Amino acid sequence: MISYFIRRFLLIIPTFIGITLITFLILQVVPGGPLEMELMRIKTGGVSGEVNTSVSGRGSVNIPESALKEMKEFYGFDKPIFVRYTDWLGNLVRFNFGKSYSYAEPVWDVISSRFKVSIYFGFISFILTYLICIPLGVMKAVKSGSKFDFLSSFLVFLGYSTPGWAFGAFMLIIFGGGSFLNVFPLGGFRSEDFDSMNFFQQVFDQLHHTILPVIAYVIGNFAMLTILTKNSVIENLSQDYVKTAFAKGLPEKRVIYYHALRNSLIPITTGIGNFLGLILAGSIMIEKVFNIQGMGLLAFNSIINRDYPITMGILVISSVLMLVGNILSDMIYAWADPRIRFK
Amino acid sequence: MAEEKQNRKQISVSLLKKRWRKFKTIKRGYYSFLIIVFLYLISFILPLFIGRSALIVKYNDNYYSPIFTYHAASEFNQNIPGEANYRLLKKQFSEENGNNWVLLPVYSFGPNENLLDETEGNPPHPPSLKHIMGTDSSCRDVFARIAYGFNISISFALSVTLFAFLIGIIIGALQGFFGGVVDIILHRIIEIWATLPFLYVIIIISSLLVPNFFLLCLIMTLFSWIGITYYVRGEFYREKAKDYVSAAVAMGAPTRNLIFKHILPNSLTPIISFAPFAIVGNITALVSLDFLGFGLPPPTPSWGQLIEQGMINIEYWWLVAFPLAIQFLTLIAIVFIGEAVREAFDPKVYARLR
């Protein structure tokens, strides 16, 4: 099995090259890139003060050949596309992500400053999701068909038919101090005067900013995980070994919570590996709704600003996390279920 | 031979019928299905119920039906530029008390109509009796926009699901049927494709090319066929080992028939039960993209675009609450359908001791 996982890790390399190559090509080939945007900005007179060129007619600016060449060089567009890609890849291997166009800082510095925020929300919601969904799923399975099962199904349907960000937007309207209640802040990671608060105020402020986004995150994964748990428990309860356990006279509690539950949790463990990516990468949608300056919003803004080094940097990080997460899931699966043998 | 063929047909029909009957017994799903289908059909003739153009105008003993034809305001002696305003015309005619009359749709505001001249104060306006869901920041009627957005959302999700299933089924079938090298090569490609951060790449593409309906469908399709291949591949691996396939091979059935005529109909169950949830996912994706500003181009009536306006200033709660509520109701109905379809097509009965 070790050789299987070594093979899997080696396969990350071609997959990774495939992913980055596709995105790189899309970014470079399709019109509307940073160079066009910059030219447009100059032509419409955004920064015309510096570029002192002949203004003809109604504000159209002729950019001299030398300046155009310089700009092309700055954005790297003077070389053929595959040379650009291999250059980028070569730098990446030396852990050089390049320099952001819009922040004028190394990409790694920009991204790593956002990590903290995304991990904070991601980790709390990850733990909470599991703490809520697994017991709920087990209860629903054990009391299948009861009033509790029926009523909690409403929550599950709510989760299925509302994306987390939409629920977040709805909560903001109600609690964000617009037309109704003013209970929670409009978003963000902390208040602006966080540093000048005393400890208790800081804790309160942090919690105050945490609750709504975390609910939105939890809603996003709630339904799937609960139902997965429920189905898995139900399936196990109908197995022969459960019948045997009952037949030999074990009390119901022990059969369900000791024998059946252990086996039911196996499929749920496989999801854990993939959460690595979710925790770190943050959700574009939820971070946009709550204006949380994490990885997701950074990714979104980098696309709008055509800040390609950042766009590619985030792609690299999130896809590596995804690929490693997949393998990690399989490892956890093999560890949790000794019957599984990968070859 | 002919008789045998007919027999086989009857058997397969009756299986489908059995499932359909089972589906009908699950009331929640069945009624949701009827409602959604009814509303979707209605949404194709929506201008009859919601819209700016009058159904019939009687003017100076002539009948006009502006819902089908364009009439300039001057034709009705109205003193405004461009197309006639039938709401004002109706008011004018009833004040004149003459023989002229106008038959308006039940809700006489269009989705893309700027109502700045007929409203007081600055847009967006909160809900009122006249505009039951208020107006948006370009002073367009929110209810009309949401109603027209329904058709677009469902049509979009249906087309993406259809095309994604076509691609997914073909590729999954190839993988499962041929196995070996074909499977390995396709699997590598799929792994690359599946690891691409889907929303992220779609945003990148649609920020560079401003997409129209078909282009956006195409982009979404390109990224949503992957999930279906897993199901089809697994089913094909399972089915291909069964005796009826060996029998068909022994009788010399060509590969094409093996795949599409023999194995595929027997592996459709998980695909069909997956479809409603794929539709839910695609509606959500469209709303998300519209919300981010990378969906369908303005002035297409869209739910996500209203939510975007509302999130800019959360005092405009009606711009967020109404589209979200309609989206929620639509999605929950489809989830109910999906639940019932799964129950009917893929029943899992577990015997429990206690």
HADDOCK unambig.tbl for C-alpha pairs under 7 A between the chains (distance, minus, plus):
assign (segid A and resid 15 and name CA) (segid B and resid 192 and name CA) 5.28 0.50 0.50
assign (segid A and resid 18 and name CA) (segid B and resid 192 and name CA) 6.11 0.50 0.50
assign (segid A and resid 19 and name CA) (segid B and resid 192 and name CA) 5.66 0.50 0.50
assign (segid A and resid 19 and name CA) (segid B and resid 196 and name CA) 6.02 0.50 0.50
assign (segid A and resid 30 and name CA) (segid B and resid 208 and name CA) 6.53 0.50 0.50
assign (segid A and resid 31 and name CA) (segid B and resid 208 and name CA) 6.40 0.50 0.50
assign (segid A and resid 32 and name CA) (segid B and resid 208 and name CA) 5.45 0.50 0.50
assign (segid A and resid 157 and name CA) (segid B and resid 332 and name CA) 6.71 0.50 0.50
assign (segid A and resid 161 and name CA) (segid B and resid 328 and name CA) 5.83 0.50 0.50
assign (segid A and resid 161 and name CA) (segid B and resid 331 and name CA) 5.04 0.50 0.50
assign (segid A and resid 161 and name CA) (segid B and resid 332 and name CA) 5.14 0.50 0.50
assign (segid A and resid 161 and name CA) (segid B and resid 335 and name CA) 6.94 0.50 0.50
assign (segid A and resid 162 and name CA) (segid B and resid 328 and name CA) 6.07 0.50 0.50
assign (segid A and resid 166 and name CA) (segid B and resid 324 and name CA) 6.88 0.50 0.50
assign (segid A and resid 170 and name CA) (segid B and resid 321 and name CA) 6.42 0.50 0.50
assign (segid A and resid 173 and name CA) (segid B and resid 314 and name CA) 5.85 0.50 0.50
assign (segid A and resid 173 and name CA) (segid B and resid 317 and name CA) 5.93 0.50 0.50
assign (segid A and resid 178 and name CA) (segid B and resid 314 and name CA) 5.20 0.50 0.50
assign (segid A and resid 178 and name CA) (segid B and resid 315 and name CA) 4.29 0.50 0.50
assign (segid A and resid 179 and name CA) (segid B and resid 315 and name CA) 5.18 0.50 0.50
assign (segid A and resid 179 and name CA) (segid B and resid 317 and name CA) 6.97 0.50 0.50
assign (segid A and resid 235 and name CA) (segid B and resid 350 and name CA) 6.78 0.50 0.50
assign (segid A and resid 237 and name CA) (segid B and resid 352 and name CA) 6.44 0.50 0.50
assign (segid A and resid 238 and name CA) (segid B and resid 350 and name CA) 5.72 0.50 0.50
assign (segid A and resid 238 and name CA) (segid B and resid 351 and name CA) 5.45 0.50 0.50
assign (segid A and resid 238 and name CA) (segid B and resid 352 and name CA) 5.10 0.50 0.50
assign (segid A and resid 243 and name CA) (segid B and resid 353 and name CA) 6.67 0.50 0.50
assign (segid A and resid 303 and name CA) (segid B and resid 204 and name CA) 6.17 0.50 0.50
assign (segid A and resid 319 and name CA) (segid B and resid 195 and name CA) 6.21 0.50 0.50
assign (segid A and resid 319 and name CA) (segid B and resid 196 and name CA) 6.80 0.50 0.50
assign (segid A and resid 322 and name CA) (segid B and resid 195 and name CA) 6.66 0.50 0.50
